[in-house]
Amino acid sequence: MTAARETYDAVGIAALEDPYPAYRELRAAGPVVPAGPGTWAVTRHAEVSALLTDPRLGHEFPDLVYRASGQPEEVTDFFRATVLNRDAPVHTALRRAMGRLLSPRAMATLRERIDRLVGELFARMAEHPTADIVADLAYPLPVTVASELLGIPAADRDMVRPYAVALSRSFGTGVRAEGDLSAAAAAVRWLRDYVRALLEDRTGRAGDPLEGVLATADAGLGITADDLVDNVIFLFFAGFDTTTNLIGTGCATLLRRPDQLALLRARPELAGSAAEEFLRHDAPIQATARVATAPLAVGGRTIRPNRLVVLLLGSANHDERRFAEPERVDITRSPNPHLGFSAGPHFCLGAALARIEAASVFTHVAAAARFESAGAPTRREHTSFRGFETVPVAIGRPGCSTGNAG
C-alpha cells in the first residue's frame, strides 16, 4: 500500500494525468505541508484564499530563487521586471498602467469583435472533417486579440508568435532543456527590440492607451522605459497562454462529459458559468508562489520570513470543505468561489478579457450542429501551466444537419 502523500512535489504532481487525488492527500495531511528546502505549500481553500490577500506575502523573490531556477540571466531579469513579480508601490503603478489597455470600456468594444472572430474560427474548423481545438481556436483567438490590443500589425504576428511561445515556456519551472533555455533568452532579446520599436512608433498618438503605459516611467518610482517594454511583452504572452489552456480544457471537458455538453446546448446562457466551472475544475495555473516577509501563523505552523510559500490553487479549487462534490463538473455551480484567477492585489489582470473570450467560445460550442471528439486529447507538459497540446474535434456549422461536418 502506497503511503499517503504529505509533501508537495511540483514536478511529480505536474506529471500526473489527474493530480487531484494527490491534492486530496495533501489536504488530508494538513493545510500546510513541506515543499522542499525553505518552502511550504498551502493546500486548502480557506488558507489559500486568505493568504492571497495577506500583505505579509510578497512577490519580489530573493536572488537565490532566481539563480535556483536555472534560467539564463536575461530571462530572470525579464521576469523580475514584470508586474507579476513586483510589490507595491511599483506593482500598483504598473498594474494601473497595464489596466488602461484592459479597461471596461476597451472590453465592451472588444466583445463584438471577439464574437465575430470566434465565429470565423468555428466556420474554418467546420470546413474540414476534423480540427484541433488548440491549434485552430484556443491559440489563434487570444493571440489575435492580444495582438490587436497592443497594435501589433497583422503582417508581423506570425513573426512575433514563435518568440512569445518560446518565452512563455520559460514561465515558472517549465523549461529545463538547454535548447529551450537558449530559445527563451533569444526570445527576450528579440521581443525587447521589437516592442521597443513598436512603442517608439506609438509615442505621441492622441488617446493611445499605450501612452498611459509609457507615462509610468515618469511616476517617480524608479520604473524605467525598459521595465515598461518588459511588461508589455509579459502582457502579450500572459494574455494568451492562460486563455488558450482555459478554452482547450473547457472543450476537452465538454467532449468527455456529454451530460454537460447537452446542458450547455439546451441552455447556452450558461456559457459564462461553464467557463467559471472549467477554471475551478481544472485550473490553467495550478499554483502561485510568494515569499514571506514576516512571520506567518498558518494551520498550526509558523512560517518564518524569507521562506517560499506555494499557494496550491488547483488543490484549493477541489477542497471538499468549500465545494460540494468537487470532482464533479457542474456548469450550473453557484456560487463558485474558485481561485482560478488568483485573488487580491495580484488577481489576474486579464480575467475580464479571458472570460469574454471563453464565454464566446462556449456559446459557439452550444450552437454548433456537431461537436464531437475526433481522437484522444494530448496533455501539455509544463509544471506551471495545465492544459492540452491537442484536442481533436469534429465540428458542424450552425444549421447543418448533425451528420454533416461541413
Sine and cosine of phi, psi and omega as CSV:
sin_phi,cos_phi,sin_psi,cos_psi,sin_omega,cos_omega
0.00,0.00,0.76,-0.65,-0.03,-1.00
-0.96,0.27,0.69,-0.72,0.02,-1.00
-0.92,0.40,0.55,-0.84,0.03,-1.00
-0.89,0.46,0.58,-0.82,-0.01,-1.00
-0.97,0.25,0.81,-0.59,-0.02,-1.00
-0.79,-0.61,0.00,1.00,0.02,-1.00
-0.78,-0.62,0.70,-0.72,0.00,-1.00
-0.99,0.12,0.82,-0.58,0.04,-1.00
-0.85,-0.52,0.98,-0.21,-0.11,-0.99
-0.85,0.52,-0.72,0.70,-0.05,-1.00
-0.93,0.37,-0.69,0.73,-0.01,-1.00
-0.89,0.45,-0.67,0.74,-0.01,-1.00
-0.95,0.33,-0.61,0.79,0.01,-1.00
-0.90,0.44,-0.44,0.90,-0.01,-1.00
-0.98,0.20,-0.18,0.98,-0.04,-1.00
-0.98,0.19,0.68,-0.74,0.10,-0.99
-0.89,0.46,-0.63,0.77,0.04,-1.00
-0.79,-0.61,0.98,-0.18,-0.05,-1.00
-0.99,0.13,-0.12,0.99,-0.20,-0.98
-0.95,0.31,-0.54,0.84,0.17,-0.99
-0.88,0.48,-0.59,0.81,0.04,-1.00
-0.91,0.41,-0.66,0.75,0.06,-1.00
-0.89,0.46,-0.63,0.78,0.01,-1.00
-0.87,0.50,-0.65,0.76,0.05,-1.00
-0.90,0.44,-0.65,0.76,0.01,-1.00
-0.91,0.41,-0.65,0.76,0.05,-1.00
-0.89,0.46,-0.62,0.79,0.02,-1.00
-0.91,0.40,-0.51,0.86,0.00,-1.00
-0.95,0.31,-0.38,0.93,0.03,-1.00
0.56,-0.83,0.21,-0.98,0.01,-1.00
-0.95,0.31,-0.34,0.94,0.03,-1.00
-0.72,-0.70,0.76,-0.65,0.00,-1.00
-0.74,-0.68,0.40,-0.92,0.05,-1.00
-0.89,0.45,0.51,-0.86,0.00,-1.00
-0.64,-0.77,0.47,0.88,-0.01,-1.00
0.91,-0.41,0.05,-1.00,-0.05,-1.00
-0.85,0.53,0.83,-0.56,0.05,-1.00
0.91,0.42,0.36,0.93,-0.10,-1.00
-0.72,-0.70,0.67,-0.74,0.06,-1.00
-0.80,-0.60,0.55,-0.84,0.05,-1.00
-0.90,-0.43,0.68,-0.73,0.00,-1.00
-0.96,-0.28,0.78,-0.62,-0.27,-0.96
-0.96,-0.29,-0.42,0.91,-0.19,-0.98
-0.96,-0.29,0.43,-0.90,-0.12,-0.99
-0.86,0.51,-0.74,0.67,-0.08,-1.00
-0.87,0.50,-0.71,0.70,-0.04,-1.00
-0.95,0.30,-0.67,0.74,0.03,-1.00
-0.88,0.47,-0.72,0.69,-0.02,-1.00
-0.86,0.51,-0.69,0.72,0.00,-1.00
-0.91,0.41,-0.66,0.75,-0.07,-1.00
-0.96,0.30,-0.44,0.90,0.05,-1.00
-0.88,0.47,-0.38,0.92,0.00,-1.00
-0.94,-0.35,0.11,0.99,-0.07,-1.00
-0.99,0.12,0.86,-0.51,-0.04,-1.00
-0.92,0.39,-0.17,0.98,0.03,-1.00
-0.99,0.13,0.01,1.00,0.11,-0.99
-0.93,-0.36,0.83,-0.56,-0.04,-1.00
-0.93,-0.37,0.16,-0.99,-0.01,-1.00
-0.94,-0.34,-0.13,0.99,-0.04,-1.00
-1.00,-0.02,0.99,-0.13,-0.14,-0.99
-0.98,0.18,0.51,-0.86,0.04,-1.00
-0.92,0.39,0.31,-0.95,-0.03,-1.00
-0.82,0.57,-0.58,0.81,-0.05,-1.00
-0.84,0.54,-0.62,0.78,-0.01,-1.00
-0.90,0.43,-0.68,0.73,0.00,-1.00
-0.93,0.37,-0.63,0.78,0.03,-1.00
-0.90,0.43,-0.61,0.79,-0.02,-1.00
-0.94,0.35,-0.32,0.95,-0.03,-1.00
-0.93,0.37,-0.37,0.93,-0.01,-1.00
0.98,0.20,0.10,1.00,-0.03,-1.00
-0.99,0.14,0.49,-0.87,0.11,-0.99
-0.87,0.50,0.47,-0.89,-0.05,-1.00
-0.85,0.52,-0.60,0.80,0.02,-1.00
-0.86,0.50,-0.61,0.79,-0.03,-1.00
-0.96,0.29,-0.69,0.72,0.01,-1.00
-0.92,0.40,-0.60,0.80,0.06,-1.00
-0.89,0.47,-0.63,0.78,0.04,-1.00
-0.87,0.49,-0.78,0.63,-0.05,-1.00
-0.92,0.38,-0.54,0.84,0.07,-1.00
-0.85,0.53,-0.58,0.81,-0.11,-0.99
-0.98,0.18,-0.29,0.96,-0.15,-0.99
-0.98,0.22,0.38,-0.92,0.01,-1.00
-0.84,0.54,-0.47,0.88,-0.02,-1.00
-0.88,0.47,-0.56,0.83,-0.13,-0.99
-0.91,-0.41,0.53,0.85,0.08,-1.00
-0.83,-0.56,0.50,-0.87,0.06,-1.00
-0.95,-0.30,0.23,-0.97,0.04,-1.00
-0.88,0.48,0.56,-0.83,0.13,0.99
-1.00,0.02,-0.19,0.98,-0.02,-1.00
-0.90,0.44,-0.71,0.71,0.02,-1.00
-0.84,0.55,-0.69,0.72,-0.02,-1.00
-0.87,0.50,-0.70,0.71,-0.02,-1.00
-0.92,0.39,-0.68,0.73,0.01,-1.00
-0.91,0.42,-0.66,0.75,-0.01,-1.00
-0.90,0.44,-0.65,0.76,0.03,-1.00
-0.90,0.45,-0.65,0.76,0.00,-1.00
-0.91,0.40,-0.74,0.68,0.01,-1.00
-0.91,0.41,-0.53,0.85,-0.01,-1.00
-0.90,0.44,-0.39,0.92,0.04,-1.00
-0.89,0.46,-0.51,0.86,0.02,-1.00
-0.97,0.24,-0.31,0.95,-0.09,-1.00
-0.84,-0.54,0.54,0.84,-0.04,-1.00
-0.93,0.38,0.37,-0.93,0.05,-1.00
-0.81,0.58,-0.59,0.81,0.02,-1.00
-0.90,0.43,-0.68,0.73,0.02,-1.00
-0.90,0.44,-0.64,0.77,-0.01,-1.00
-0.91,0.42,-0.64,0.76,0.02,-1.00
-0.89,0.46,-0.62,0.79,0.02,-1.00
-0.93,0.38,-0.59,0.81,-0.08,-1.00
-0.97,0.24,-0.41,0.91,-0.14,-0.99
-0.82,0.58,-0.75,0.67,-0.02,-1.00
-0.91,0.42,-0.65,0.76,0.01,-1.00
-0.89,0.45,-0.67,0.74,0.00,-1.00
-0.90,0.44,-0.71,0.70,0.02,-1.00
-0.86,0.52,-0.66,0.75,0.00,-1.00
-0.91,0.40,-0.68,0.74,-0.01,-1.00
-0.91,0.42,-0.68,0.73,0.04,-1.00
-0.88,0.48,-0.68,0.74,0.04,-1.00
-0.86,0.51,-0.66,0.76,0.02,-1.00
-0.91,0.42,-0.66,0.75,-0.01,-1.00
-0.92,0.39,-0.63,0.77,0.06,-1.00
-0.90,0.43,-0.65,0.76,0.00,-1.00
-0.89,0.46,-0.64,0.77,0.03,-1.00
-0.91,0.41,-0.66,0.75,0.02,-1.00
-0.90,0.44,-0.59,0.80,-0.03,-1.00
-0.94,0.34,-0.23,0.97,0.02,-1.00
-0.97,0.23,-0.16,0.99,-0.07,-1.00
-0.85,-0.52,0.47,-0.88,0.01,-1.00
-0.84,0.54,-0.63,0.78,0.06,-1.00
-0.68,-0.74,0.37,-0.93,0.04,-1.00
-0.62,-0.79,0.10,-1.00,0.05,-1.00
-0.86,-0.52,0.90,-0.45,-0.04,-1.00
-0.81,0.58,-0.64,0.77,-0.06,-1.00
-0.94,0.34,-0.83,0.56,-0.08,-1.00
-0.94,0.34,-0.55,0.84,-0.14,-0.99
-0.99,-0.16,-0.17,0.99,-0.06,-1.00
-0.61,-0.79,-0.87,0.50,-0.16,-0.99
-0.91,0.41,-0.47,0.88,0.05,-1.00
-1.00,0.04,-0.81,0.58,-0.08,-1.00
-0.90,0.43,-0.50,0.86,-0.03,-1.00
-0.88,0.47,-0.88,0.47,-0.04,-1.00
-0.92,0.40,-0.49,0.87,0.04,-1.00
-0.90,0.43,-0.70,0.71,0.01,-1.00
-0.89,0.45,-0.70,0.71,-0.02,-1.00
-0.90,0.43,-0.71,0.71,0.02,-1.00
-0.89,0.46,-0.62,0.78,0.03,-1.00
-0.90,0.44,-0.68,0.73,0.00,-1.00
-0.92,0.39,-0.62,0.79,0.03,-1.00
-0.86,0.50,-0.66,0.75,-0.08,-1.00
-1.00,-0.02,-0.02,1.00,0.04,-1.00
0.96,0.29,0.47,0.88,0.08,-1.00
-0.97,0.24,0.87,-0.49,-0.05,-1.00
-0.84,0.55,0.58,-0.81,-0.02,-1.00
-0.83,0.56,-0.58,0.82,-0.04,-1.00
-0.93,0.37,-0.35,0.94,-0.04,-1.00
-1.00,-0.07,-0.22,0.98,-0.24,-0.97
-0.91,0.42,-0.64,0.77,0.02,-1.00
-0.92,0.40,-0.44,0.90,0.03,-1.00
-0.98,0.20,-0.59,0.80,-0.07,-1.00
-0.97,0.23,-0.63,0.78,-0.17,-0.99
-0.82,0.57,-0.72,0.69,-0.03,-1.00
-0.86,0.51,-0.57,0.82,0.02,-1.00
-0.94,0.35,-0.64,0.77,0.03,-1.00
-0.90,0.44,-0.64,0.77,0.03,-1.00
-0.91,0.41,-0.69,0.73,0.01,-1.00
-0.87,0.49,-0.63,0.78,0.01,-1.00
-0.95,0.32,-0.63,0.78,-0.02,-1.00
-0.90,0.44,-0.48,0.88,0.02,-1.00
-0.92,0.39,-0.34,0.94,-0.01,-1.00
-1.00,0.03,-0.04,1.00,-0.02,-1.00
-0.91,0.42,0.76,-0.65,0.00,-1.00
0.93,0.36,-0.73,-0.68,-0.06,-1.00
-0.92,-0.39,0.48,0.87,-0.14,-0.99
-0.99,0.17,-0.28,0.96,-0.09,-1.00
-0.92,-0.38,0.74,-0.67,0.11,-0.99
-0.68,-0.73,-0.44,0.90,-0.01,-1.00
-0.91,0.41,0.67,-0.75,-0.05,-1.00
-0.85,0.53,-0.64,0.77,0.01,-1.00
-0.89,0.46,-0.64,0.77,0.02,-1.00
-0.93,0.37,-0.61,0.79,0.03,-1.00
-0.89,0.45,-0.69,0.73,0.03,-1.00
-0.91,0.42,-0.63,0.78,0.01,-1.00
-0.91,0.42,-0.61,0.79,0.02,-1.00
-0.91,0.42,-0.68,0.73,0.02,-1.00
-0.90,0.43,-0.68,0.73,0.04,-1.00
-0.89,0.45,-0.60,0.80,0.02,-1.00
-0.90,0.44,-0.66,0.75,0.03,-1.00
-0.86,0.51,-0.73,0.68,-0.02,-1.00
-0.88,0.48,-0.73,0.68,-0.06,-1.00
-0.92,0.40,-0.72,0.70,-0.05,-1.00
-0.92,0.40,-0.60,0.80,0.06,-1.00
-0.87,0.49,-0.72,0.70,0.02,-1.00
-0.89,0.46,-0.69,0.72,-0.05,-1.00
-0.91,0.41,-0.75,0.66,-0.06,-1.00
-0.94,0.35,-0.59,0.81,0.05,-1.00
-0.86,0.51,-0.70,0.71,0.03,-1.00
-0.92,0.40,-0.60,0.80,0.01,-1.00
-0.90,0.45,-0.70,0.72,-0.01,-1.00
-0.92,0.39,-0.64,0.77,0.02,-1.00
-0.89,0.46,-0.60,0.80,0.02,-1.00
-0.93,0.36,-0.46,0.89,-0.05,-1.00
-1.00,0.05,-0.26,0.97,-0.08,-1.00
-0.85,0.53,0.74,-0.67,0.07,-1.00
1.00,-0.02,-0.03,1.00,0.03,-1.00
-0.98,0.19,0.87,-0.50,-0.04,-1.00
-0.88,0.48,0.75,-0.66,0.07,-1.00
0.98,0.21,0.01,1.00,-0.01,-1.00
-0.95,0.32,0.84,-0.54,-0.02,-1.00
-0.88,0.47,-0.40,0.92,0.05,-1.00
-0.93,0.38,-0.36,0.93,0.09,-1.00
-0.87,0.49,-0.63,0.77,0.04,-1.00
-0.90,0.43,-0.58,0.82,0.06,-1.00
-0.90,0.43,-0.72,0.69,-0.03,-1.00
-0.90,0.43,-0.56,0.83,-0.02,-1.00
-0.90,0.43,-0.35,0.94,-0.02,-1.00
-0.90,0.43,-0.38,0.93,0.03,-1.00
-0.91,0.41,-0.30,0.95,-0.01,-1.00
-0.97,-0.26,0.34,0.94,-0.10,-1.00
-1.00,0.10,0.03,1.00,0.03,-1.00
0.97,0.25,0.34,0.94,-0.06,-1.00
-0.92,-0.38,0.16,0.99,-0.02,-1.00
0.98,0.20,0.24,0.97,0.05,-1.00
-0.99,0.16,0.86,-0.52,-0.06,-1.00
-1.00,-0.08,0.22,-0.98,0.07,-1.00
-0.88,0.47,-0.56,0.83,0.04,-1.00
-0.91,0.41,-0.60,0.80,0.07,-1.00
-0.86,0.51,-0.65,0.76,-0.04,-1.00
-0.93,0.36,-0.60,0.80,0.09,-1.00
-0.85,0.52,-0.72,0.69,-0.01,-1.00
-0.90,0.44,-0.58,0.82,-0.01,-1.00
-0.96,0.28,-0.54,0.84,0.10,-1.00
-0.92,0.40,-0.66,0.75,0.07,-1.00
-0.87,0.49,-0.72,0.69,0.00,-1.00
-0.88,0.48,-0.67,0.74,0.01,-1.00
-0.88,0.48,-0.58,0.82,-0.01,-1.00
-0.91,0.41,-0.83,0.56,-0.10,-1.00
-0.97,0.23,-0.52,0.85,0.07,-1.00
-0.93,0.37,-0.43,0.90,-0.02,-1.00
-0.96,0.27,-0.23,0.97,0.02,-1.00
-0.87,-0.49,-0.45,0.89,-0.13,-0.99
-0.91,0.41,-0.77,0.64,-0.02,-1.00
-0.90,0.44,-0.66,0.75,-0.02,-1.00
-0.92,0.40,-0.62,0.78,0.08,-1.00
-0.83,0.56,-0.71,0.70,-0.02,-1.00
-0.94,0.34,-0.60,0.80,0.05,-1.00
-0.88,0.47,-0.73,0.68,-0.03,-1.00
-0.92,0.39,-0.70,0.72,0.01,-1.00
-0.89,0.46,-0.71,0.71,0.01,-1.00
-0.91,0.41,-0.67,0.74,0.00,-1.00
-0.88,0.48,-0.70,0.71,0.01,-1.00
-0.92,0.39,-0.65,0.76,0.04,-1.00
-0.88,0.47,-0.62,0.78,0.02,-1.00
-0.90,0.43,-0.70,0.72,0.02,-1.00
-0.89,0.45,-0.58,0.81,0.00,-1.00
-0.92,0.38,-0.51,0.86,-0.01,-1.00
-0.98,-0.19,0.02,1.00,0.06,-1.00
-0.82,-0.57,0.97,0.23,-0.09,-1.00
-0.86,0.51,-0.46,0.89,0.04,-1.00
-0.91,0.41,-0.63,0.77,0.00,-1.00
-0.96,0.27,-0.57,0.82,0.08,-1.00
-0.90,0.43,-0.69,0.72,0.03,-1.00
-0.88,0.47,-0.64,0.77,0.02,-1.00
-0.91,0.41,-0.66,0.75,0.03,-1.00
-0.90,0.43,-0.64,0.77,0.04,-1.00
-0.89,0.45,-0.64,0.77,-0.02,-1.00
-0.96,0.28,-0.50,0.86,-0.06,-1.00
-0.72,-0.69,0.96,0.27,-0.05,-1.00
-0.88,0.48,-0.29,0.96,0.06,-1.00
-0.92,0.39,-0.15,0.99,0.04,-1.00
-0.99,0.10,0.10,1.00,-0.07,-1.00
-0.84,0.54,-0.69,0.73,0.01,-1.00
-0.92,0.39,-0.66,0.75,0.05,-1.00
-0.90,0.43,-0.60,0.80,0.04,-1.00
-0.88,0.48,-0.68,0.73,0.02,-1.00
-0.86,0.51,-0.67,0.75,0.01,-1.00
-0.90,0.44,-0.64,0.77,-0.01,-1.00
-0.93,0.36,-0.59,0.81,0.04,-1.00
-0.93,0.37,-0.58,0.82,0.08,-1.00
-0.89,0.45,-0.60,0.80,0.02,-1.00
-0.96,0.27,-0.77,0.64,-0.19,-0.98
-0.94,0.35,-0.57,0.82,-0.04,-1.00
-0.52,-0.85,0.95,0.32,-0.16,-0.99
-0.87,0.50,0.70,-0.71,0.04,-1.00
-0.87,0.50,-0.58,0.81,0.09,-1.00
-0.92,-0.39,0.89,-0.45,-0.14,-0.99
-1.00,0.03,-0.35,0.94,-0.06,-1.00
-0.42,-0.91,0.44,-0.90,0.08,-1.00
-0.67,-0.74,0.62,-0.79,-0.10,-1.00
-0.96,-0.28,0.50,-0.86,0.08,-1.00
-0.67,-0.74,0.20,-0.98,0.11,-0.99
-0.85,-0.53,0.73,-0.68,-0.01,-1.00
-0.96,0.29,0.78,-0.62,0.03,-1.00
-0.97,-0.24,-0.11,0.99,0.02,-1.00
-0.42,-0.91,0.28,-0.96,0.01,-1.00
-0.87,0.49,0.65,-0.76,-0.01,-1.00
-0.81,-0.58,0.79,-0.61,0.10,-0.99
-0.99,-0.14,0.92,-0.39,-0.04,-1.00
-0.69,-0.72,0.85,-0.53,0.09,-1.00
0.83,0.56,0.62,0.79,0.02,-1.00
0.99,0.12,0.00,1.00,0.04,-1.00
-0.93,-0.38,0.41,-0.91,0.15,-0.99
-0.93,-0.37,0.88,-0.47,0.03,-1.00
-1.00,-0.04,0.84,-0.55,-0.09,-1.00
-0.99,0.15,0.36,-0.93,0.04,-1.00
-0.85,0.53,0.49,-0.87,0.02,-1.00
0.95,0.31,0.16,0.99,0.13,-0.99
-1.00,0.02,0.57,-0.82,0.08,-1.00
-0.99,0.17,0.63,-0.78,0.03,-1.00
-0.81,-0.58,0.88,-0.48,0.00,-1.00
-0.98,-0.19,0.88,-0.47,-0.02,-1.00
-1.00,-0.08,0.92,-0.39,-0.13,-0.99
-1.00,0.08,1.00,0.02,-0.02,-1.00
-0.88,0.48,-0.66,0.75,-0.02,-1.00
-0.89,0.46,-0.63,0.78,0.05,-1.00
-0.94,0.34,-0.71,0.70,0.00,-1.00
-0.85,0.53,-0.59,0.81,-0.01,-1.00
-0.95,0.32,-0.18,0.98,0.04,-1.00
-0.90,-0.44,0.28,0.96,-0.05,-1.00
-0.95,0.31,0.89,-0.46,-0.02,-1.00
-0.91,0.41,-0.26,0.97,0.08,-1.00
-0.96,0.29,-0.34,0.94,-0.06,-1.00
-0.91,-0.42,-0.49,0.87,-0.08,-1.00
-0.85,-0.53,0.77,-0.64,0.11,-0.99
-0.95,0.32,0.75,-0.67,0.00,-1.00
0.72,0.69,0.89,0.46,-0.11,-0.99
-0.89,0.46,-0.41,0.91,-0.01,-1.00
-0.98,0.22,-0.26,0.97,-0.04,-1.00
-1.00,0.08,0.71,-0.71,0.11,-0.99
-0.99,0.11,0.81,-0.59,-0.01,-1.00
-0.64,-0.77,0.98,-0.19,-0.08,-1.00
-0.96,0.29,-0.06,1.00,0.10,-0.99
-0.99,-0.17,0.08,1.00,-0.11,-0.99
-0.83,0.56,0.81,-0.59,0.01,-1.00
-0.38,-0.93,0.77,-0.63,-0.05,1.00
-0.95,0.32,0.25,-0.97,-0.03,-1.00
-0.68,-0.74,0.97,0.23,-0.08,-1.00
-0.99,0.16,0.79,0.62,-0.02,-1.00
-0.93,0.36,0.26,-0.97,0.00,-1.00
-0.90,-0.44,0.47,0.88,-0.04,-1.00
-0.88,0.47,-0.43,0.90,0.06,-1.00
-0.97,-0.26,0.30,0.95,-0.10,-1.00
0.92,0.40,-0.41,-0.91,-0.01,-1.00
-0.20,-0.98,0.17,-0.99,0.04,-1.00
0.97,0.24,-0.40,-0.92,-0.07,-1.00
-0.86,0.51,-0.45,0.89,-0.02,-1.00
-0.98,-0.22,0.38,0.92,0.14,-0.99
-0.80,0.60,0.67,-0.74,-0.12,-0.99
-0.76,0.65,0.86,-0.52,-0.05,-1.00
-0.90,0.44,-0.52,0.85,-0.04,-1.00
-0.99,-0.16,0.33,0.94,-0.08,-1.00
-0.86,0.51,-0.70,0.71,-0.04,-1.00
-0.88,0.48,-0.67,0.74,0.01,-1.00
-0.92,0.40,-0.69,0.72,0.02,-1.00
-0.87,0.50,-0.65,0.76,0.00,-1.00
-0.91,0.42,-0.65,0.76,0.02,-1.00
-0.90,0.44,-0.72,0.70,-0.02,-1.00
-0.90,0.44,-0.73,0.69,-0.03,-1.00
-0.91,0.41,-0.69,0.72,0.00,-1.00
-0.88,0.47,-0.62,0.79,0.05,-1.00
-0.90,0.44,-0.68,0.73,0.01,-1.00
-0.87,0.49,-0.74,0.67,-0.09,-1.00
-0.95,0.30,-0.42,0.91,0.14,-0.99
-0.92,0.40,-0.66,0.75,0.03,-1.00
-0.95,0.33,-0.55,0.84,0.10,-0.99
-0.86,0.50,-0.70,0.71,-0.01,-1.00
-0.88,0.48,-0.52,0.85,-0.07,-1.00
-1.00,0.01,-0.25,0.97,-0.05,-1.00
-0.92,0.40,0.70,-0.72,0.00,-1.00
-0.91,0.40,-0.45,0.89,0.00,-1.00
-0.61,-0.79,0.76,-0.65,0.06,-1.00
-0.55,-0.84,1.00,-0.06,-0.14,-0.99
-0.72,-0.69,0.48,-0.88,0.06,-1.00
-0.91,0.42,0.65,-0.76,0.07,-1.00
-0.86,-0.51,0.36,0.93,0.00,-1.00
0.50,-0.87,0.16,-0.99,-0.04,-1.00
-0.97,0.23,0.76,-0.65,0.09,-1.00
-0.91,0.41,0.44,-0.90,0.09,-1.00
-0.89,-0.46,0.69,-0.72,-0.03,-1.00
-0.97,0.23,0.52,-0.85,0.14,-0.99
-0.99,0.12,0.68,-0.74,0.01,-1.00
-0.99,-0.12,0.95,-0.31,-0.01,-1.00
-0.27,-0.96,0.71,-0.71,-0.04,-1.00
-0.99,0.15,-0.29,0.96,-0.03,-1.00
-0.98,-0.20,-0.50,0.86,0.01,-1.00
-0.92,-0.38,0.64,-0.77,0.08,-1.00
-0.90,-0.43,0.84,-0.55,-0.02,-1.00
-0.12,-0.99,-0.26,-0.96,-0.06,-1.00
-0.88,-0.47,0.56,-0.83,0.12,-0.99
-0.99,0.16,-0.65,0.76,0.02,-1.00
-0.61,-0.79,0.57,-0.82,0.13,-0.99
-0.67,-0.74,1.00,0.00,-0.04,-1.00
-0.92,0.38,0.65,-0.76,-0.08,-1.00
-0.48,-0.88,0.46,-0.89,0.16,-0.99
-0.91,-0.41,0.79,-0.61,-0.12,-0.99
-0.80,-0.59,0.62,-0.79,0.12,-0.99
-0.89,-0.46,0.50,-0.87,0.02,-1.00
-0.93,0.37,0.51,-0.86,0.12,-0.99
-0.82,0.57,0.73,-0.69,0.04,-1.00
1.00,-0.09,-0.25,0.97,0.04,-1.00
-0.99,0.16,0.38,-0.92,0.07,-1.00
-0.93,0.37,0.42,-0.91,-0.10,-1.00
-0.85,0.52,-0.53,0.85,-0.06,-1.00
-1.00,0.06,0.05,1.00,-0.05,-1.00
-0.94,-0.35,0.95,-0.31,-0.02,-1.00
-0.97,0.23,-0.25,0.97,-0.07,-1.00
-0.98,-0.19,0.00,0.00,0.00,0.00
